[in-house]
Structure formats: structure tokens, C-alpha cells
């Protein structure tokens, strides 16, 4: 029940921030949509609703957003260079990388962050061993520690503070 209530509150806040309107129709619609989402997905939302009380997690997430955008920009430039280069310098392959993240939400965020960054794609996750299999457009190292440092570390260090 707690997770549904927290999901309702967060959903309603996000609704108001996105619509940026406090008209009665908008507020009622936001309440109804937030209630529907909370009712349908509340049990899937979180196993640890107490974690949402820590303000530091929100601040780290606010830091994560521009950092992620910057990493996406750099990766887009890199992929554009590879596509436009006359010799098309690619060395694709799948590498194993380690992660210390444990929660499903943190692993999902990490996998999606890697996938949304051009040039990399998370193929599989082995939660028990803390291993992600990532397709990389240009493998710089097959060493698991070096690949982890290049692909995972930039996201993992912040996501650990947000979700774990």
C-alpha cells in the first residue's frame, strides 16, 4: 500500500511539473491518471518505499541527468565520426562488464543508460554474478576491468547513490 501511495504522489507531482498548470480540470485529470497508474503498477514499483525519503537520492539523480546527457552527446559525436570516416573504424563485439549494483531498478537504469548511449547496447544481465553483456561498436579492450571502467563506471558510481 505504501508503494502505491508514493507512486501516486510522485506521479501527480510529475504530472503537474509536465503540464505546468493548476487549472481544476488539469488537477483532476492528474489525480485520476496518477491513481490509475498507482493502482495498476504500485506493487511493481518498488520493494523499498522508505528509500524515497532520502533527499540526497534526488539530488544525485538531478546530477545524473546532465551527466547522462553529456555522455550521450559524446557518444553521438563518436558514432557520427565512425560513420562519416572514409575507412569506417569499427571493431564491434560483445564484452563482459562487472557491476556492483544489486537492485533491479538500479540494474535496469544502468542497462538502459548503456543502451541509450550510442555505440553500446546491453544484451544480457546476469544479476547473480553482477555481469552485463554489452555490444560495443568499437571494442577498446577485452579485459573485463578495463571494459567495466570505460562502459559502466561513469553511470554506476552515481546510480549506486541513487538506488542502492
C-alpha positions in Angstrom: 0.0 0.0 0.0 2.9 2.4 0.8 4.4 1.9 -2.6 1.1 2.8 -4.3 0.7 5.9 -2.2 4.3 7.0 -3.0 3.8 6.3 -6.7 0.6 8.3 -6.7 2.3 11.3 -5.1 5.3 11.1 -7.4 3.1 10.6 -10.5 0.9 13.6 -9.5 4.0 15.8 -8.9 5.4 14.8 -12.3 2.0 15.5 -13.9 1.9 19.0 -12.5 5.5 19.7 -13.5 5.0 18.5 -17.0 1.6 20.2 -17.6 2.7 23.3 -15.6 -1.0 24.2 -14.9 -3.1 24.3 -11.8 -6.4 24.5 -13.5 -9.1 22.4 -11.9 -9.6 20.2 -15.0 -5.8 19.6 -15.1 -5.5 18.8 -11.4 -8.5 16.4 -11.5 -7.1 14.7 -14.6 -3.7 14.4 -12.9 -5.2 12.9 -9.8 -7.2 10.3 -11.9 -4.2 9.4 -14.1 -1.9 9.1 -11.0 -4.4 7.0 -9.2 -4.8 4.7 -12.2 -1.1 4.2 -12.6 -0.6 3.7 -8.9 -3.4 1.1 -8.7 -2.1 -0.8 -11.8 1.6 -0.7 -11.1 2.0 0.0 -7.4 3.1 -3.4 -6.4 5.7 -3.5 -9.2 7.1 0.0 -8.5 9.3 -0.6 -5.5 10.2 -3.0 -2.8 11.7 -0.4 -0.7 9.4 2.7 -0.4 11.4 4.0 2.6 14.3 4.8 0.2 12.3 7.7 -1.3 12.6 9.7 2.0 16.2 10.5 1.4 16.7 13.8 -0.3 20.3 13.0 -1.3 19.0 10.4 -3.7 17.0 13.1 -5.6 20.0 15.4 -5.7 22.2 12.7 -7.1 19.6 11.9 -9.7 19.4 15.6 -10.7 23.2 15.4 -11.1 22.9 12.2 -13.1 20.6 13.7 -15.7 23.1 16.3 -17.2 25.9 13.8 -16.8 23.9 11.2 -18.9 23.1 13.9 -21.5 26.8 14.8 -21.8 27.8 11.2 -22.2 25.1 10.7 -24.8 26.4 13.8 -26.7 30.0 12.5 -26.6 28.9 9.1 -27.8 26.8 10.6 -30.6 29.8 12.5 -31.8 31.9 9.4 -31.7 29.4 7.3 -33.6 29.0 10.1 -36.2 32.7 10.2 -36.6 32.9 6.5 -37.2 30.0 6.6 -39.7 31.4 9.6 -41.7 35.0 8.4 -41.6 36.1 7.0 -45.0 37.5 3.8 -43.6 34.7 3.3 -41.1 36.8 2.4 -38.0 34.6 -0.1 -36.2 35.6 -3.2 -34.2 32.3 -4.5 -32.9 31.8 -7.2 -30.3 30.3 -8.2 -27.1 32.2 -7.6 -23.8 31.5 -8.7 -20.3 31.5 -5.9 -17.7 31.0 -6.1 -13.9 28.7 -4.1 -11.8 28.2 -3.8 -8.0 24.6 -2.7 -8.3 22.2 -5.1 -6.7 18.6 -3.8 -7.0 16.5 -4.5 -10.1 15.8 -0.7 -10.5 19.5 0.2 -10.4 20.4 -2.6 -12.9 17.6 -1.5 -15.2 18.7 2.1 -15.1 22.3 1.1 -15.8 21.4 -1.2 -18.6 19.1 1.5 -20.2 21.8 4.1 -19.7 24.3 2.0 -21.6 21.8 1.1 -24.3 20.7 4.7 -24.8 24.2 5.8 -25.2 25.0 5.4 -28.9 27.7 2.8 -29.7 26.7 0.4 -26.9 23.8 -1.9 -26.3 23.2 -4.0 -23.2 22.4 -7.6 -24.4 22.0 -9.5 -21.2 22.3 -9.2 -17.4 23.4 -11.9 -15.0 22.2 -10.4 -11.7 23.6 -13.1 -9.6 27.2 -12.7 -10.8 26.9 -8.9 -11.3 27.8 -9.2 -15.0 26.4 -7.3 -18.0 27.0 -8.3 -21.6 27.4 -5.2 -23.7 27.6 -4.9 -27.5 30.2 -2.3 -28.2 30.7 -0.6 -31.6 34.4 -0.3 -31.1 36.0 -2.6 -28.5 38.9 -0.8 -26.9 39.7 -3.6 -24.5 38.6 -7.2 -23.9 39.9 -7.0 -20.3 36.8 -7.1 -18.1 38.2 -4.5 -15.7 39.2 -2.1 -18.4 35.8 -2.5 -20.3 34.0 -2.0 -17.0 35.9 1.2 -16.4 35.1 2.5 -19.9 31.4 1.4 -20.2 29.9 1.1 -16.7 31.8 3.2 -14.2 30.6 6.6 -15.3 27.0 5.6 -14.7 27.4 3.1 -11.9 29.0 5.4 -9.4 26.1 7.8 -9.4 23.3 5.2 -9.8 24.7 3.4 -6.7 24.0 6.6 -4.7 20.5 7.0 -6.2 19.2 3.4 -6.0 21.3 1.2 -3.7 
